[in-house]
Amino acid sequence: MSVASRPLSGVGVLDKASMILSVVEQRPASLAQVVAISGLPRPTVYRIATALERLELLSRDAHGRFLPGARIGHSGAGQPRDRLEHIAEGVLSELHALTGLNARVHRRRDAVHICVASSADPVTGQDAVPLGTARPAKSGPVAQVLLAWEDPDELYAGLRGARFNAAQLALVRQRGWAHGPDVMVLDEHVLAVPVRDGDGRVSAALVLSGPRSRMAKLPERGVRNTVIDAAAGLTETLPRPPARPRLRSVPPRSVGTTGGWAAR
């Protein structure tokens, strides 16, 4: 939905805030970009955007661009933890211990993807990335992994305004993983691998991230395989849908009977 087509509440400041949020839902945007896309005066955008930032409805990346804030992420992450989020803790701790890099799980929700589980610092015990952190679903390796295996209609919708294209998603499907710069953290790179649910659909991304100096342009095969194996392990622990009942075969009618089924 475009900024212009968003429904209006009739309350001026709320409608302007909604327009600003609509812009940054699509991709990280500088103050100048929000002004240009929304059509609002620069002082108005600055005043409302900084107020939304104080309320944690907006945040900023390393380049100072606005993007959805933690409270928008928490609105989805505040739901009861599912089985994946619970069992991921041990896997993420092990990945962090093996690689020394940050490990986390992200799920896609509408215009953002949200950190739902994260490895913790062994000294402080704090999550490497706060739970509920929301990042745009239109850019970066995590967004690519969470979209690449969707059906054609979802792919078409997800590619509108994205900073990647269909050819890049095809490469992700071929490789089985995506890597590249973190869209929010300066000089960090990310390796993302799909996690599938019980019926084979990609429901989350297992993510490894660290400084560009430690994450080579093409992640080492050993590191990739470690993350791929960890994602496969998560998939194996997820419940599978109940098997469909097998229909009992019905014997053909016996020739020459009086109308009943043939005796077995």
N, C-alpha and C positions, 0 to 999 in steps of 0.2 A: 504494500500500500504506500503510495507516495505521500510526501508531507502535505501537499495541498488537499489530498482526499481524506485525510484523517478526520474523524468525527469531532465536532466542536461541543464544548460544554456550555458555552455562553458566558463563562467567567474568563475575562481577558487574560489574566496572568497565568491561569491554568492552561489555557489553549496555547499560549506562547511557550510554556514549559513543555507541553506535549509535542509541539513542533520541534523543539531543540532535541528532545529525547528521540524523536523519530529519525532525525538526521544521524545521530551517533549510533543508533541501533544498526544502521547499515554498514558503517565502517568507522574507524577512528577519524576524528575531524578536528582540525585546528579552529581557533576562534574565527579566523577569516573565512574558512570553509563553511562553518555553521551559518555565518551571516549571509554568505552568498547563496546557499541552498535554501535557507528558511525565508530569506527576504526581510528579516527583521532588522531593525537598526542595531548597529554594533554595541552602543551602550546598553541596550535592552538585553541583547544576547549575553554580554559579559556579566551583567547583574544577575540574571536568572541562572546562567550556567554555573557561576561561582556559588550561588545559593544551593543549587542542586548538588554541587560537589561537597559542600559542608554537610548536607543531609545524606551523603554517601549514595545518592542516586546517580551521580556521575563521578568518574575518576579521571585520571590522566595517565598516559603512558610516558615512556622515557623521553619522548619527543614533545611533550606538553599537549598532545592531542587529547580531546575529550572522548570518553567511551563509557559504556554502562558501568555503574558503580556496584559495590559489594552488596548493597541492599536489594538490588534487582536480582543479583545472583542468589541471595539468601531466600528470596521468595520461592525459588524452585528447590534450593538445597535444603530448605527447612522441613521438607516432607520427611516422614519416617524413613530411616535408612533401609535400603533394600539389601538383598543378600550380597550383591557385588560389592557395594560400598563397605560392608562388614568384613568380607574375606580379603579385600584388597589390602588391608593394613599390613598383614604379614608379608605379602608379596612385595609391596612398596618398600618396606623396611629392608628386605633381603636385596632388592635391586640397588637401593642406596648403599648398603654395605659392600656389595660386589663392585660397584662402579664409582662410588664417591659422588654421584650426580643426584640431582633431585628427581624423584619419581612421583607421579600422581595419576589420577584417573579423572577424565573429563566426560561429561555427558552434554549432548546438544539439546537446547531448549529454545525453540523459536529463533530469535535473531542473535542469540549468544550461545556460547558453550561454557559450562560451569565446572569448576573444580569440585568434585564430590569426595575425593580422598587424596591424601598427600603424605609423603614420607616426612618424618619428623627429625629435627636436629638431635643427634644422640646426646648432646650436652644440655641444651636448653629445653628439649622436649617440644619445642614449637614447630608447627607445620611449616615446611619450606615455602608453600604457597597457601595462604589462608583459605579454608573451606568456604565455598560460596563465591570465590572470585570469578567474575564474569568477564569473558573476552569475546570480541566480535566473531560471529560465525561466517564472516565473509573474507577472512584472510588468515594466512598461516597454516602450517602443517597439520595442526590438530583439526582445524575446520575442514581441511581437505579430506582427512581420514573419516571424519564423521559424516561427510556428504558422499564420498566416492561410490559407495555401494548402494545408494538409495535408488528407488525406481525412477523411470524417466521423468515423470511429472515433478517429483521432488527435486531431481537434479536440475531441471529447467528453472524451477523457482529459486533454488539455492544459488545458481550461477548468476542470477540477475544482480548486478552491482558488485559481484565478487571480484577480488583481486587475483583470481586464478581462473583458468578456463577449462573447457571439457577435455582438451588434450592432456592437461596436467593431471586431471582426475583419472584419465585412462592409464597414465603412467603409474599413478598410485595403486590402482587396482592390479596392474601387471606386477609391480614390485611387492605389494603387500605392506607397504609402509610409506611414510612421508617424512621429510626433514627440511630444515631451513631455519631462518632467523625467527626468534620469538617476537611476536607483534607488539609486546608490551615492555619487554626488558631489554635494554640496550646491551649489545654485544653478547647476548645469549642465543644459543641455537637449540633446536628441539628435534627429537626423534619421536614420532607418533606411530603407533601400531593399533589396528582395530581389535576390539574385544567383542566377540559375538555372543548373543544370548542363546537360549536353548533351542530356538528354531532356526538358528543360523544367521539372523539379522545382526548387523553391526549396531550395537547399543551403546558403546562407549569407546574411548581411546585411552590406551596406556601410553603415558608420556614420560620421556626421559629428557631432562634439560640441564644445561650447564654453560659455562663460559665458552665463547667461540674458540678460544685457544685449546680447549679440551675436547670440543665436539668438532671433529674434522669435517671438512666440506662434504665428504661422503663418509658416514659413520662406519667404523671398522666392522667387519663381518662378525667378529665375536660379540661385539656389543649389540649389533642388530639381532643376532640369533638369540642372545640372552633375553632381550625384550620380547621377541616373537614367542619364545618358549614360555615366558611368564604370562603373556596374553592368552596363549593356548591353555595354560593351566587354569587361568581364571574362567575361561569358557567352559572347561570340563566340570567346574564346580557349580555351574548355574543349572537350575532345574530345566529339564526338557519338557515340552508340551506332552500331554498324555497321548499315547498311541491311539490311532483310530481303530475302532473295533473291526476285525476282519469279518466280512460277510460270509455266512455259511453258504457253501455251494449247494445249489438245488438240483437234484437229479432230473433228467429229462423224463417227460411222461412216457410210460411204457406203451409200445405199440400193441394194440389188441386188448387193452384193459377196458374195464367198464367205466372208467372216469377217474379213479383214484390214482395216487402216485404209485409208481412201481415199487414192489417190495425190495428191500435192500438185501 
